[in-house]
Amino acid sequence: MTRLVRIPMAVVALTFGAWTLINQPAGLTGRNTIWPAFIELWQGSPWIGVGGSGISQGNEWAIFFQHAHNMYLDDLTREGLLGAGVQYAAVTLGVVIAARVAWWGAPGALAVIVTYLITGITEPRNSWIAPSATGFLFILMVVYASTFTPRTASSPAATPTVRVSRG
């Protein structure tokens, strides 16, 4: 199976998996109560967010849980549309770098990054001030992916090589 077939198939499968996770009822996990509480909190300051102190002074569920049990909603509540937008623009750049390397034949970094982003649907995985182990892994995978270059510029499917500076 060629790369032109595998990559779109993987994107479709991962999109379907994420869509399925998002559309499942939160049930006994409490997210059906937590998520609306954090959306309500975010609506009080949608552009710049409420920050950690705003969560500590928010509604009863926000005070009790201290995070939204969803990376995207947690970032949106804390940093607002502006902060979360800038943050996810940087994340998108990392995904693009890893996707380029996956196209060259080394999909490992992209697989780790996509896993990180999917698990973020149900748990906050990042604190950009003090990165968690998974946040650090995301950053490490972007750095790792950014070191690859194709052997020949004329072939986008060339086997990747690692650039090593000897200076």
SEKEVEX-304538 format. One record per atom (N, C-alpha, C): y, x, z. Coordinates in steps of 0.2 Angstrom, whole numbers, padded with zeros to 4 digits, always signed. Last residue first. Layout:
// residues N
YXZ
...
// end
This chain:
// residues 167
+0108+0150+0071
+0114+0153+0072
+0116+0155+0078
+0098+0142+0065
+0096+0149+0068
+0103+0153+0069
+0094+0125+0066
+0099+0130+0066
+0097+0137+0069
+0083+0116+0057
+0083+0120+0063
+0089+0125+0062
+0078+0101+0052
+0083+0106+0051
+0083+0110+0057
+0062+0096+0046
+0067+0096+0052
+0071+0102+0051
+0059+0085+0032
+0058+0091+0036
+0063+0091+0041
+0049+0072+0025
+0055+0074+0028
+0053+0081+0031
+0044+0070+0008
+0042+0071+0015
+0048+0074+0019
+0054+0058-0003
+0051+0065-0001
+0049+0065+0006
+0059+0047-0007
+0053+0046-0004
+0050+0053-0002
+0070+0050-0015
+0071+0047-0008
+0065+0047-0004
+0073+0065-0024
+0067+0060-0022
+0068+0057-0015
+0083+0074-0025
+0082+0069-0030
+0077+0064-0029
+0084+0082-0014
+0089+0077-0014
+0087+0072-0020
+0069+0086-0006
+0073+0087-0012
+0077+0081-0012
+0066+0084+0007
+0065+0091+0004
+0069+0092-0002
+0078+0075+0018
+0072+0075+0012
+0072+0082+0010
+0079+0078+0035
+0082+0078+0028
+0076+0078+0023
+0081+0075+0052
+0077+0075+0046
+0081+0075+0040
+0089+0073+0063
+0088+0080+0062
+0084+0080+0055
+0090+0060+0066
+0096+0062+0063
+0095+0070+0061
+0079+0057+0074
+0079+0055+0067
+0084+0058+0063
+0083+0063+0086
+0077+0065+0083
+0077+0063+0075
+0094+0054+0089
+0095+0062+0088
+0089+0065+0084
+0086+0042+0091
+0092+0043+0086
+0093+0050+0084
+0078+0046+0101
+0075+0044+0094
+0080+0044+0089
+0087+0048+0112
+0083+0053+0109
+0080+0052+0102
+0092+0034+0113
+0096+0040+0111
+0092+0046+0108
+0080+0028+0117
+0083+0026+0111
+0088+0032+0109
+0077+0036+0129
+0072+0036+0124
+0076+0034+0117
+0088+0031+0137
+0088+0038+0135
+0083+0039+0129
+0084+0018+0138
+0090+0019+0135
+0090+0027+0132
+0072+0020+0146
+0071+0017+0139
+0078+0018+0135
+0078+0026+0157
+0073+0029+0154
+0072+0027+0147
+0095+0022+0156
+0089+0021+0159
+0084+0025+0155
+0111+0030+0157
+0106+0027+0153
+0099+0027+0157
+0125+0025+0164
+0120+0029+0166
+0113+0027+0163
+0133+0019+0154
+0136+0024+0159
+0131+0028+0162
+0125+0011+0147
+0127+0016+0143
+0131+0021+0148
+0110+0004+0151
+0117+0005+0154
+0120+0011+0151
+0098-0006+0145
+0102-0001+0144
+0108-0001+0149
+0089-0017+0145
+0086-0010+0144
+0091-0005+0144
+0086-0032+0152
+0091-0028+0150
+0088-0021+0150
+0073-0042+0144
+0076-0038+0149
+0081-0034+0147
+0071-0050+0132
+0069-0052+0139
+0071-0048+0145
+0076-0043+0122
+0077-0050+0122
+0076-0053+0129
+0073-0030+0123
+0079-0031+0125
+0080-0039+0126
+0062-0028+0115
+0061-0029+0122
+0067-0031+0126
+0068-0026+0103
+0064-0032+0104
+0063-0033+0111
+0074-0013+0105
+0078-0019+0103
+0075-0025+0104
+0062-0005+0107
+0067-0006+0112
+0072-0012+0111
+0056-0007+0094
+0052-0009+0100
+0058-0010+0106
+0065-0001+0086
+0064-0008+0085
+0061-0011+0092
+0064+0013+0091
+0070+0009+0092
+0069+0002+0091
+0050+0015+0088
+0052+0016+0095
+0059+0012+0096
+0051+0014+0074
+0046+0010+0078
+0048+0010+0085
+0060+0024+0071
+0062+0017+0069
+0057+0013+0073
+0052+0036+0074
+0059+0034+0078
+0061+0027+0077
+0041+0035+0065
+0040+0034+0072
+0047+0033+0076
+0041+0036+0051
+0043+0029+0054
+0043+0029+0061
+0043+0046+0039
+0043+0047+0046
+0045+0041+0050
+0047+0044+0025
+0040+0044+0027
+0038+0046+0035
+0059+0040+0021
+0057+0047+0019
+0050+0048+0021
+0061+0028+0028
+0060+0028+0021
+0057+0034+0018
+0063+0033+0041
+0057+0030+0039
+0055+0029+0032
+0076+0038+0039
+0070+0043+0040
+0063+0040+0039
+0082+0026+0037
+0083+0031+0032
+0077+0036+0033
+0080+0021+0050
+0077+0018+0044
+0077+0022+0038
+0088+0030+0058
+0080+0029+0059
+0077+0026+0053
+0101+0026+0053
+0098+0033+0053
+0091+0033+0053
+0101+0013+0056
+0102+0015+0049
+0099+0022+0049
+0100+0013+0070
+0095+0010+0067
+0095+0012+0059
+0112+0020+0073
+0106+0023+0075
+0100+0020+0071
+0121+0010+0069
+0121+0016+0065
+0115+0020+0067
+0118+0000+0078
+0117-0001+0071
+0116+0005+0067
+0124+0006+0089
+0116+0005+0089
+0114+0004+0082
+0137+0005+0086
+0134+0012+0087
+0126+0011+0086
+0138-0009+0086
+0140-0005+0080
+0137+0002+0080
+0136-0011+0099
+0131-0013+0094
+0132-0010+0087
+0148-0007+0105
+0142-0004+0107
+0136-0005+0102
+0157-0015+0099
+0158-0008+0097
+0151-0005+0099
+0153-0028+0104
+0153-0026+0097
+0153-0019+0095
+0154-0026+0118
+0147-0027+0115
+0147-0025+0107
+0168-0025+0118
+0164-0020+0120
+0157-0020+0118
+0172-0038+0112
+0175-0032+0110
+0170-0026+0112
+0165-0048+0119
+0164-0047+0111
+0166-0040+0109
+0160-0041+0135
+0164-0046+0130
+0162-0044+0123
+0154-0034+0145
+0159-0031+0140
+0162-0035+0136
+0146-0043+0152
+0149-0038+0155
+0155-0035+0151
+0141-0052+0142
+0144-0055+0148
+0148-0049+0152
+0135-0044+0133
+0141-0048+0131
+0145-0051+0137
+0125-0038+0140
+0131-0034+0138
+0137-0038+0136
+0117-0049+0143
+0120-0045+0148
+0126-0041+0146
+0114-0053+0130
+0118-0058+0134
+0121-0054+0140
+0106-0042+0127
+0112-0044+0123
+0117-0048+0127
+0096-0041+0137
+0100-0035+0135
+0107-0038+0132
+0092-0052+0149
+0092-0051+0141
+0098-0046+0140
+0093-0054+0162
+0087-0054+0159
+0087-0054+0152
+0106-0052+0167
+0105-0058+0163
+0097-0059+0161
+0109-0047+0184
+0109-0046+0176
+0105-0052+0173
+0110-0052+0196
+0114-0047+0195
+0114-0044+0187
+0104-0063+0203
+0100-0059+0199
+0104-0052+0197
+0114-0069+0212
+0108-0068+0214
+0104-0062+0210
+0126-0070+0204
+0126-0066+0210
+0119-0064+0212
+0121-0078+0194
+0123-0072+0192
+0123-0067+0198
+0118-0090+0202
+0113-0086+0198
+0115-0079+0196
+0131-0093+0206
+0126-0092+0211
+0120-0088+0208
+0144-0085+0197
+0141-0091+0199
+0135-0089+0203
+0153-0070+0202
+0151-0076+0197
+0148-0081+0201
+0155-0058+0208
+0159-0063+0210
+0158-0070+0206
+0146-0050+0201
+0145-0050+0208
+0149-0056+0211
+0152-0051+0188
+0145-0054+0189
+0144-0055+0197
+0164-0044+0190
+0164-0051+0189
+0157-0055+0190
+0159-0031+0192
+0162-0035+0198
+0163-0042+0197
+0155-0028+0179
+0150-0029+0185
+0153-0032+0191
+0164-0038+0167
+0162-0032+0171
+0157-0033+0176
+0167-0049+0159
+0169-0049+0166
+0167-0043+0170
+0175-0048+0143
+0169-0048+0148
+0172-0048+0155
+0184-0048+0133
+0183-0042+0136
+0178-0042+0142
+0182-0061+0127
+0184-0055+0123
+0182-0049+0126
+0178-0071+0136
+0173-0070+0130
+0175-0063+0127
+0178-0076+0150
+0181-0070+0148
+0177-0067+0141
+0170-0087+0152
+0177-0086+0156
+0181-0081+0154
+0159-0086+0145
+0164-0090+0143
+0171-0090+0146
+0151-0078+0154
+0154-0075+0148
+0160-0079+0146
+0147-0088+0163
+0151-0083+0166
+0155-0080+0160
+0139-0096+0154
+0145-0099+0158
+0149-0094+0160
+0129-0086+0151
+0133-0089+0146
+0140-0092+0149
+0124-0085+0164
+0127-0080+0161
+0131-0082+0155
+0118-0098+0165
+0122-0096+0170
+0127-0090+0168
+0109-0098+0154
+0115-0103+0154
+0120-0101+0159
+0100-0088+0159
+0104-0087+0153
+0110-0092+0153
+0094-0093+0171
+0098-0087+0171
+0103-0087+0165
+0086-0104+0168
+0092-0105+0172
+0097-0099+0172
+0077-0099+0159
+0080-0106+0157
+0086-0107+0162
+0072-0089+0166
+0077-0087+0161
+0081-0094+0159
+0061-0091+0174
+0068-0092+0177
+0074-0091+0172
+0048-0092+0171
+0051-0085+0172
+0058-0086+0175
+0043-0104+0167
+0043-0102+0174
+0046-0095+0176
+0053-0107+0153
+0048-0109+0157
+0049-0106+0164
+0059-0104+0141
+0059-0099+0146
+0054-0100+0152
+0051-0108+0125
+0055-0110+0131
+0054-0105+0137
+0055-0098+0111
+0050-0100+0116
+0054-0103+0122
+0064-0092+0103
+0063-0099+0103
+0058-0102+0107
+0062-0078+0105
+0069-0081+0106
+0068-0089+0107
+0049-0076+0100
+0051-0074+0107
+0057-0078+0109
+0051-0079+0087
+0046-0083+0091
+0048-0082+0098
+0060-0069+0083
+0062-0077+0082
+0057-0081+0087
+0052-0058+0084
+0058-0059+0088
+0060-0066+0088
+0042-0061+0075
+0041-0060+0082
+0047-0061+0086
+0050-0061+0063
+0046-0067+0065
+0044-0067+0073
+0054-0048+0063
+0059-0053+0063
+0056-0060+0066
+0042-0041+0062
+0046-0040+0068
+0051-0046+0068
+0038-0046+0049
+0034-0047+0055
+0038-0046+0061
+0049-0041+0041
+0047-0049+0041
+0043-0050+0047
+0048-0028+0043
+0054-0031+0044
+0053-0038+0045
+0035-0026+0037
+0036-0024+0044
+0042-0028+0047
+0037-0029+0024
+0032-0033+0028
+0033-0032+0035
+0047-0019+0020
+0049-0026+0020
+0044-0030+0024
+0037-0008+0022
+0044-0008+0026
+0046-0016+0026
+0027-0010+0012
+0026-0009+0020
+0032-0011+0024
+0032-0010+0000
+0029-0016+0002
+0028-0016+0010
+0037+0003-0002
+0041-0003-0004
+0038-0009-0002
+0026+0011+0001
+0032+0010+0006
+0036+0004+0005
+0011+0003-0004
+0017+0008-0005
+0022+0006+0000
-0006+0004+0000
+0000+0000+0000
+0006+0005+0000
// end
